[in-house]
Amino acid sequence: MATTPTYADQRDEFNAGLVAEAPAELVEGFGRIVAEQAAVDYAARAPKVGDRAPGFTLPDQLGRQVSLASELEQGPVVLIFYRGEWCPYCNLMLRTYGLRAAEFSERGARLVAVSPQTPDNSLTMSEKNGLEFPVLSDERGDVIGAYGLKYDVEGHSRELFEAIGNDLAKVNGEGGWILPALAVFVIDREAIVRFAEVNGDYTQRVEPEEALAALDSLDR
């Protein structure tokens, strides 16, 4: 049986191509953004293992309202916060999870992804990566804020985004220039956080194996 490549392997391959092809000043600029965000302790602001997960209701990529409570009625939830369909690292991550969706379903778990982008852009993300799980839009960033992950893109970071044509105000609609720190939470059916990994470094992501192991631990 063919194995699914890890997110880290795909990221490293992408980064190698980026270094080889992109202007050095661009690579250095985004390197500074990564370092700055990695230095922020978003985990201190976010829900911890044992905390109750903040509830929410958000539209999915087809405009349907999806609530955390309704998803938990069907099983534990793996809640993923990501930046947007324009982010190559987000595409790699969600595609990797999507390819292993059956393993989450076998455990009775629901995959749910949240970003600040509009439903139309969430639909683009879903179609591009063949995702079969809800991709929710938190345009104002209220839910992202409730999970302690929201920050404003300002200064040289915003200038660099604009220089490469990433206008977050168009992608995010009402939210404008906001982004979430990257995070994965495993939430049990009682809405208690059983696994939490939060990182300001947007190149670092939780592998499906880690989330699956957390789900397996729920039955122990």
C-alpha positions in Angstrom: 0.0 0.0 0.0 1.4 3.4 -0.9 2.2 5.7 2.0 1.2 9.3 2.2 4.1 11.7 2.3 4.4 13.6 5.6 3.8 17.3 5.7 7.4 17.8 6.8 8.8 16.0 3.7 6.6 18.0 1.4 7.5 21.3 3.2 11.2 20.6 2.9 10.9 19.9 -0.8 8.9 23.1 -1.3 11.4 25.1 0.7 14.3 23.8 -1.4 12.5 24.9 -4.5 11.7 28.3 -3.0 15.3 28.9 -2.1 16.5 27.9 -5.5 14.0 30.0 -7.5 12.8 32.9 -5.4 14.7 36.2 -5.0 17.0 36.1 -1.9 15.5 39.2 -0.4 12.0 37.6 -0.6 13.2 34.4 1.1 15.0 36.5 3.8 11.9 38.7 4.3 9.6 35.8 4.9 12.3 34.3 7.1 12.1 37.3 9.4 8.3 37.0 9.5 8.6 33.4 10.6 11.1 34.2 13.3 9.0 37.1 14.6 5.9 35.0 14.8 7.7 32.0 16.3 8.8 34.2 19.1 5.2 34.9 20.2 3.9 32.6 22.8 0.4 31.9 21.3 0.1 28.7 23.2 -0.1 30.7 26.4 -3.2 32.4 25.1 -4.9 29.3 23.6 -7.0 26.6 25.3 -4.9 24.0 27.1 -5.5 20.3 27.5 -8.3 19.9 30.0 -10.0 23.2 29.1 -13.4 23.5 27.6 -13.2 24.4 23.9 -14.9 27.6 23.0 -18.1 26.9 21.0 -18.9 28.4 17.6 -21.1 28.3 14.5 -19.5 29.3 11.2 -20.4 28.9 7.5 -18.6 26.2 5.6 -17.3 26.3 2.0 -20.9 25.8 0.7 -22.4 28.4 3.0 -24.0 25.9 5.4 -23.8 26.8 9.1 -21.7 24.3 11.0 -21.4 24.3 14.8 -18.8 22.7 17.0 -21.6 21.3 19.1 -23.3 19.6 16.2 -19.9 18.1 15.1 -19.2 16.8 18.6 -22.6 15.0 18.6 -21.2 12.8 15.9 -17.7 12.2 17.5 -14.5 13.9 18.6 -13.3 16.8 16.5 -9.9 17.5 15.1 -10.0 21.3 14.8 -7.4 22.9 12.5 -6.7 26.6 12.3 -4.9 27.7 9.0 -4.2 30.9 7.2 -5.8 30.6 3.8 -5.8 29.0 0.3 -3.1 31.4 -0.8 -0.6 29.8 1.7 1.4 26.9 0.2 2.1 25.4 3.6 -1.7 25.4 4.4 -2.4 23.6 1.1 0.3 21.0 1.9 -1.1 20.4 5.4 -4.8 20.1 4.5 -4.1 18.0 1.5 -2.1 15.6 3.8 -4.9 15.4 6.2 -7.4 14.9 3.4 -5.5 12.0 2.0 -5.8 10.3 5.5 -9.4 11.3 6.1 -10.5 7.6 6.2 -8.2 7.0 9.2 -9.9 9.8 11.1 -13.4 8.5 10.1 -12.4 5.0 11.3 -11.9 6.5 14.8 -15.3 8.3 14.6 -13.6 11.7 14.4 -14.6 14.8 12.5 -12.0 17.0 10.7 -12.9 20.7 10.8 -10.7 23.5 9.4 -11.1 27.2 10.2 -9.5 30.3 8.5 -10.4 34.0 8.2 -11.0 33.8 4.5 -14.4 34.2 2.8 -16.5 31.1 2.0 -15.7 31.5 -1.7 -12.0 31.2 -1.0 -12.7 28.3 1.4 -14.4 26.6 -1.5 -11.4 27.2 -3.7 -9.2 25.6 -1.0 -11.6 22.6 -0.6 -11.8 22.0 -4.4 -8.1 22.5 -5.1 -7.1 19.9 -2.4 -10.1 17.5 -2.8 -11.2 18.0 0.8 -14.3 16.2 2.0 -14.5 17.8 5.5 -15.9 21.2 6.5 -13.7 24.2 5.7 -15.1 27.1 7.8 -14.9 30.8 7.3 -14.3 33.1 10.3 -14.2 36.4 8.5 -14.2 38.7 11.5 -11.8 36.4 13.3 -14.1 36.1 16.4 -13.5 32.4 16.8 -9.8 32.7 16.0 -9.7 35.4 18.7 -11.6 33.2 21.2 -8.9 30.5 20.7 -6.2 33.1 21.3 -4.7 32.9 17.9 -5.5 36.1 16.1 -3.0 38.7 15.1 -2.9 41.7 12.7 -0.5 41.7 9.8 1.3 45.1 9.9 4.4 46.9 9.0 7.1 45.2 6.9 5.0 41.9 7.0 2.1 43.6 5.3 4.4 45.3 2.7 5.9 42.0 1.8 2.5 40.4 1.4 1.4 43.2 -0.9 4.7 43.0 -2.9 3.9 39.4 -3.9 0.2 40.2 -4.6 -1.4 38.7 -1.4 -4.1 41.2 -0.5 -5.6 39.7 2.6 -8.3 42.4 2.7 -9.7 40.8 -0.5 -9.2 37.2 0.7 -10.6 37.7 4.2 -13.5 40.0 3.5 -14.7 41.6 6.7 -11.6 40.5 8.6 -9.1 42.5 6.6 -5.5 42.0 7.5 -5.8 39.3 10.2 -4.3 35.9 10.4 -4.3 33.0 12.9 -1.3 31.4 14.5 -1.4 27.7 13.3 -3.0 25.3 15.7 -4.6 21.8 16.0 -6.9 20.8 18.8 -8.3 17.4 19.5 -11.6 17.9 21.3 -13.6 15.0 22.9 -17.3 14.7 22.7 -17.7 16.6 26.0 -16.0 19.6 24.4 -12.8 19.1 26.4 -9.5 19.7 24.7 -7.5 16.5 24.8 -4.6 17.6 22.6 -3.4 21.1 21.7 -0.4 22.2 19.5 0.0 25.9 18.7 2.8 27.5 16.8 3.4 31.0 15.4 5.8 29.6 12.9 3.6 28.9 9.9 6.0 26.4 8.4 5.6 24.0 11.4 2.5 21.9 11.4 1.0 19.0 13.3 1.3 15.7 11.3 -1.8 13.5 11.0 0.0 10.8 13.0 0.1 13.1 16.0 -3.6 13.9 15.8 -4.5 10.2 15.2 -2.4 9.2 18.3 -4.3 11.8 20.4 -7.6 10.3 19.2 -6.4 6.8 20.0 -5.6 8.0 23.6 -9.2 9.0 24.1 -10.2 5.4 24.5 -7.6 4.5 27.1 
